[in-house]
């Protein structure tokens, strides 16, 4: 094959062709992987809802979005009922102020607001530090059984009742804020 002359026209045509082929390949890969990724995300969320519910035999109702002042995105409440009575909920909550950005958490609350369990859905925190928030708050800074109405859901460094992750105070603050906002959204849901 003969080598093309190096002119502006030939360079633009070559770059355009390469860009079209690359974008076509990227579009194809996206189309192939979008549905499996979406299904995996949905399955993970469904598992998290079941895992954090205060009563594992409770039925999960229709999701309801609750908005709180100062937050652009709504918080999602998955009410849990047993024998027709509300026993608690799983709340999809978040805080945008983690060290790595947004922290998304599924929090289970009993009817009175006591934390039954939680599961971190999404985080971009530093591996080895903030990324270990889920384990930390189960072991050292245990929040299960605590109630944001009675306990200060801030770090001890900020005058609260919960120990922060060593060398990861920003992540700890964001995590605890997300749990507090889950409580606030659930109380708003109950009082509507």
KARA-V364757 format. One record per pair of residues at least 6 apart in sequence whose ideal C-beta (glycine too) atoms are under 6 Angstrom apart, sorted by the first residue. I is the first residue (numbers start at 1). J is the second residue. D is the distance in Angstrom with one decimal. If there is no record, write none. Layout:
i:j:d
I:J:D
I:J:D
This chain:
i:j:d
4:10:4.8
48:106:4.0
48:119:4.2
49:78:5.2
49:90:4.3
51:119:5.6
52:90:5.0
52:106:5.4
52:108:3.1
52:117:4.2
52:118:5.8
52:119:5.7
53:80:5.0
53:90:5.7
53:108:5.3
54:87:5.9
54:88:3.7
54:108:5.6
54:110:4.3
54:116:3.8
55:82:5.5
55:87:4.9
58:80:3.8
58:82:4.6
58:87:5.3
59:81:5.4
60:78:5.2
60:80:5.8
61:79:4.2
63:76:5.2
63:78:5.4
64:77:4.9
65:74:3.7
65:76:5.7
66:75:5.1
66:77:5.8
66:185:4.3
66:188:5.3
66:189:5.4
67:74:4.9
68:184:5.8
75:93:5.3
75:185:3.8
76:92:4.0
77:89:5.2
77:91:5.5
77:189:4.8
78:89:5.9
78:90:4.3
79:86:5.9
79:89:4.9
80:87:5.3
80:88:5.1
80:89:5.6
87:111:5.9
88:109:5.4
88:110:4.5
88:111:5.4
89:109:5.8
89:186:5.6
90:106:5.7
90:108:5.3
91:107:5.0
91:182:3.9
91:185:5.8
91:186:5.6
92:106:5.6
93:105:5.3
93:107:5.7
93:178:4.6
93:181:5.2
93:182:3.9
94:102:5.8
94:104:4.6
94:178:5.6
95:103:5.4
95:174:4.3
95:177:4.4
95:178:4.2
96:102:5.1
97:174:4.9
98:125:5.7
98:171:5.4
98:174:3.8
99:125:5.6
99:130:5.3
99:170:4.3
99:171:5.1
100:124:3.5
100:125:4.5
101:124:5.2
103:123:5.0
103:174:4.8
103:175:5.9
103:178:5.8
104:121:4.4
104:122:3.8
105:118:5.7
105:120:5.4
105:178:4.7
106:119:4.7
106:121:5.6
107:118:4.7
107:179:5.4
107:182:3.9
108:116:4.0
108:117:4.6
109:186:5.2
110:116:5.5
113:147:5.0
113:149:5.2
113:183:5.2
114:147:4.5
115:143:5.2
115:144:5.6
115:146:5.6
120:134:4.7
125:131:4.7
125:171:5.0
129:167:5.7
129:168:4.4
130:168:4.5
130:171:3.2
133:171:5.6
133:175:5.0
136:165:4.7
137:143:5.3
140:163:5.6
141:162:4.9
141:163:4.2
148:180:5.1
148:183:4.0
151:161:4.7
152:160:3.9
152:161:4.6
153:176:4.9
153:179:5.8
153:180:4.5
154:160:3.0
154:176:6.0
155:164:3.9
155:172:5.2
156:163:5.7
157:164:5.7
157:169:6.0
164:172:3.7
165:172:4.9
